[in-house]
Amino acid sequence: MAGERARGWRDEVFKHRGLLLALPAVSLGFLGRPTRGSIVRGVPVAFAGEALRCWAVGYSGVTTRSDEVTAPALTTAGPYAFVRNPLYVGNFVTALGFTIAFTGALPVAQRAALSALGLGTMLAVYAAIVPLEERYLRETFGEAFEDYVRRVPRLIPRLWPSAPRTGRYDGRVIAAAETRTFVTFGLMLVALAFKAVRA
């Protein structure tokens, strides 16, 4: 019974992960006070995170937008040869970049609070959904997934890619899978530009 309850709440977090992760971004947009210097430091970091995410989506495809955990195949190539959750690592790097960009003119205490709110929310969401995803992969792919877990770390990337690697990159899926992400990214850049002009 306890297992059923755990699966239920994790499923709900997974289903609503986009909304949960949008709340810190909205907070940055409204409460942030960027400077030119913080924008110059933060935006390249945000772009690096989005580039990692797009690289991962090219291998995993549109299933990344599903409301339920699913995977048509166990992908271990591309960024998945370095870390098991490159999408989430990319998201975290993007969020870190925008946090740096938006909080440049805030007092230290407010900067720390806004950073902890945003990045802490992200860590909490991923702490809830990664075990759900891994249980699905373990049940679906069995020993192949167990071998992958032994070779590739969950969140801290390896320095060198692990072998064997399965999966193929298809850049055509990025436009279909990443439209919402690109819109959100663009809106964050617009908010930065607007606030920087007013500063």
C-alpha positions as CSV (number, residue, x, y, z in Angstrom):
1,M,0.0,0.0,0.0
2,A,2.8,2.4,0.9
3,G,4.4,1.6,-2.5
4,E,1.2,2.4,-4.3
5,R,1.0,5.8,-2.5
6,A,4.6,6.6,-3.3
7,R,4.0,5.8,-7.0
8,G,0.9,8.0,-7.0
9,W,2.5,11.1,-5.7
10,R,5.6,10.7,-7.9
11,D,3.3,10.3,-10.9
12,E,1.6,13.5,-10.1
13,V,4.9,15.4,-9.7
14,F,6.0,13.9,-13.1
15,K,2.8,14.9,-14.8
16,H,2.9,18.5,-13.5
17,R,6.7,18.9,-13.7
18,G,6.5,21.6,-16.3
19,L,4.2,23.8,-14.2
20,L,6.3,23.2,-11.0
21,L,9.5,24.2,-12.8
22,A,7.8,27.2,-14.4
23,L,7.0,28.8,-11.0
24,P,10.7,29.6,-10.1
25,A,11.2,31.1,-13.6
26,V,8.2,33.4,-13.1
27,S,9.6,34.4,-9.8
28,L,12.9,35.3,-11.4
29,G,11.1,37.3,-14.1
30,F,9.1,39.4,-11.5
31,L,11.6,39.7,-8.6
32,G,14.9,39.6,-10.4
33,R,17.1,42.7,-10.9
34,P,19.7,42.0,-13.6
35,T,22.8,44.0,-14.3
36,R,24.7,44.1,-17.6
37,G,27.4,42.2,-15.9
38,S,25.1,39.5,-14.5
39,I,23.5,39.1,-17.9
40,V,26.9,38.7,-19.6
41,R,27.9,36.0,-17.0
42,G,24.6,34.2,-16.9
43,V,23.1,34.0,-20.4
44,P,26.0,32.0,-21.9
45,V,25.5,29.5,-19.1
46,A,21.8,29.3,-19.9
47,F,22.6,28.7,-23.6
48,A,25.0,25.9,-22.7
49,G,22.3,24.2,-20.6
50,E,19.8,24.5,-23.5
51,A,22.4,23.1,-25.9
52,L,22.9,20.1,-23.7
53,R,19.1,19.6,-23.5
54,C,18.7,19.8,-27.3
55,W,21.6,17.3,-27.7
56,A,19.7,14.9,-25.3
57,V,16.4,15.4,-27.0
58,G,17.9,14.5,-30.3
59,Y,18.6,11.1,-28.9
60,S,15.5,10.6,-26.7
61,G,12.8,12.2,-29.0
62,V,9.4,13.5,-28.3
63,T,8.7,11.1,-25.4
64,T,10.4,13.7,-23.2
65,R,7.1,15.7,-23.3
66,S,4.8,12.7,-22.2
67,D,2.6,13.0,-19.1
68,E,3.6,9.5,-18.2
69,V,7.0,7.8,-17.9
70,T,7.7,6.0,-21.2
71,A,10.7,5.0,-23.2
72,P,10.5,3.1,-26.5
73,A,14.2,2.1,-26.2
74,L,17.1,2.4,-23.7
75,T,19.2,5.2,-25.1
76,T,22.9,5.1,-24.0
77,A,24.5,7.1,-26.8
78,G,25.3,10.8,-27.1
79,P,25.0,12.6,-23.8
80,Y,23.5,9.5,-22.2
81,A,26.9,7.9,-22.5
82,F,28.2,10.5,-20.0
83,V,25.3,10.9,-17.6
84,R,21.9,9.1,-17.2
85,N,19.8,12.3,-16.9
86,P,21.3,14.8,-19.4
87,L,18.0,16.5,-19.9
88,Y,17.8,17.4,-16.2
89,V,21.4,18.4,-16.0
90,G,20.8,20.7,-19.0
91,N,17.7,22.1,-17.3
92,F,19.7,22.8,-14.1
93,V,22.5,24.5,-16.0
94,T,20.0,26.7,-17.8
95,A,18.2,27.6,-14.6
96,L,21.6,28.4,-13.0
97,G,22.5,30.7,-15.9
98,F,19.2,32.6,-15.7
99,T,19.5,32.8,-11.9
100,I,22.9,34.4,-12.3
101,A,21.6,36.7,-14.9
102,F,18.5,37.9,-13.1
103,T,19.9,38.3,-9.6
104,G,22.9,40.6,-10.2
105,A,21.6,43.7,-8.5
106,L,19.8,42.0,-5.6
107,P,21.2,42.2,-2.1
108,V,23.1,39.1,-1.1
109,A,20.3,37.7,1.1
110,Q,17.6,38.2,-1.5
111,R,19.9,36.7,-4.2
112,A,20.5,33.6,-2.0
113,A,16.7,33.3,-1.2
114,L,15.7,33.5,-4.9
115,S,18.4,31.1,-5.9
116,A,17.5,28.6,-3.2
117,L,13.8,28.8,-4.2
118,G,14.4,28.2,-7.9
119,L,17.3,25.7,-7.8
120,G,15.9,24.0,-4.7
121,T,12.5,23.5,-6.4
122,M,14.2,22.0,-9.4
123,L,16.2,19.6,-7.2
124,A,13.1,18.6,-5.3
125,V,11.1,17.8,-8.5
126,Y,14.0,15.7,-9.9
127,A,14.5,13.9,-6.6
128,A,10.8,12.9,-6.9
129,I,10.7,11.8,-10.5
130,V,14.1,10.3,-11.2
131,P,13.3,7.2,-9.0
132,L,10.0,6.8,-10.8
133,E,11.7,6.9,-14.2
134,E,14.4,4.5,-13.1
135,R,11.9,2.0,-11.8
136,Y,10.1,2.1,-15.1
137,L,13.4,1.6,-17.0
138,R,14.4,-1.2,-14.6
139,E,11.1,-3.0,-15.1
140,T,11.2,-2.5,-18.9
141,F,14.8,-3.1,-19.8
142,G,16.0,-5.3,-16.9
143,E,19.6,-6.3,-17.0
144,A,20.4,-3.9,-19.8
145,F,19.4,-1.0,-17.6
146,E,21.2,-2.4,-14.6
147,D,24.4,-2.6,-16.7
148,Y,23.9,1.0,-17.7
149,V,23.5,2.1,-14.1
150,R,26.7,0.4,-13.2
151,R,28.6,2.2,-16.0
152,V,27.0,5.7,-16.1
153,P,26.4,8.1,-13.1
154,R,22.9,9.5,-12.4
155,L,23.7,13.2,-12.3
156,I,27.4,14.0,-12.3
157,P,28.8,13.3,-15.8
158,R,31.7,11.0,-16.6
159,L,34.7,12.6,-18.2
160,W,34.7,10.0,-21.0
161,P,31.7,8.3,-22.7
162,S,30.8,4.9,-21.6
163,A,30.5,1.9,-24.0
164,P,28.5,0.2,-25.4
165,R,26.3,2.9,-26.8
166,T,22.9,2.5,-28.3
167,G,20.6,5.1,-29.9
168,R,20.9,7.5,-32.8
169,Y,20.7,11.3,-33.1
170,D,17.7,12.7,-35.0
171,G,17.8,16.5,-35.0
172,R,14.4,16.6,-36.7
173,V,12.6,15.8,-33.4
174,I,14.0,18.9,-31.6
175,A,11.5,21.4,-33.1
176,A,8.6,19.2,-32.2
177,A,9.8,18.3,-28.8
178,E,11.2,21.7,-27.7
179,T,8.7,24.3,-28.8
180,R,7.6,25.1,-25.3
181,T,11.2,25.2,-24.0
182,F,12.2,27.6,-26.8
183,V,9.3,29.8,-26.0
184,T,10.1,29.9,-22.3
185,F,13.7,30.5,-23.0
186,G,12.8,33.4,-25.4
187,L,10.5,34.9,-22.8
188,M,13.2,34.8,-20.2
189,L,15.6,36.6,-22.6
190,V,12.9,39.2,-23.3
191,A,12.3,39.7,-19.5
192,L,16.1,40.2,-19.1
193,A,16.2,42.8,-21.9
194,F,13.2,44.7,-20.5
195,K,14.6,44.7,-17.0
196,A,18.1,45.6,-18.1
197,V,16.8,48.6,-20.1
198,R,14.8,49.8,-17.1
199,A,17.7,49.3,-14.6
